[in-house]
């Protein structure tokens, strides 16, 4: 860590010099303006003017890249906060159909992305998402709600042997993924430019690492719901072939899991230690629920038993992701003053 000596310039003015290497890296010269960011009672951050702009561009050269690699590169540049992404063929080359399809496939996966220019050898896509139009808390709640809806539809499709409900749950997966990737874009953007933390609903940048983990857990929860829906569609007769009493147990288990996921996100966005503690206690009470339901099952064929187990495992994994979010919420809550904590 480099140290600097603070000097007095006047009766009430203290000053220090900026590191020469830092000024060269960011092109800061005499007379330029820099922004100062004070995170509550925490550190003071100096931000050059060059980092304030979101209008960054990236160029992806397709030479030597497969269509899948191009698609992943576009998603990565979107997450990193690029405003315009250029996809260009090599010299004296044109974009093949597979590469063009990759660009449009990426466009359909990402919120606010659209093609603005296309030539035989290049495509430019622009993101119209404005960071200030969203808050991280709201997007976390939307992602949790989407995953919860998918799970409810998948379990209901089992109870009523209705494959249309399972397909509806699968159709929501793309929306869940869009919200997740948008969350990543906002988190990375706010991390690179701390002045934008307030724009996404945070008073400082400290919670960003926790929000990244919560978002990933919620994305995995949506994947679990997708797994249940696929199990329904693949099962014989789109049913588990279990009696009504056991099906009722499965639905009750699903409802309890839904309470966990919802309350865990609530604890995180509200910085509520008591709610986070309640989630952990509820999880401990239902920790053996999967095994209890399996133990009560009537005799089934191996294929039928496997279907039931896959559904219960998905619900159990969802509960585990929820309690992880509650643990993150605990850390966020205990970093702030409350009825339980005084920070000196």
Secondary structure, 3 states (H helix, E strand, C coil): CCCCCCEEEECCEEECCCCHHHHHHHCCCCCCCEEEEECCCCCEEEEEHHHCCCCCEEEEECCCCCHHHHHHHHHHHHHCCCCEEEEECCCCCCCCHHHHHHHHHHHHHCCCEEEEEEECCEEEEEECCCHHHCCHHHHHHHHHHHHHHHHHHHHHHHHHCCHHHHHHHHHCHHHHHHHHHHHHHHHHHHHHCHHHCHHHCCCCCCCHHHHHHHHHHHHHHHHHHHHHHHHHHHCHHHCCCCCHHHHHHHHHHHHHHHHHHHHHHHHHHHCCHHHHHHHHHHHHHCCCHHHHHHHCCCCCCHHHHHHHHHHHHHHHHHHHHHHHHHHHHHHHHCCCCCCCCCCC
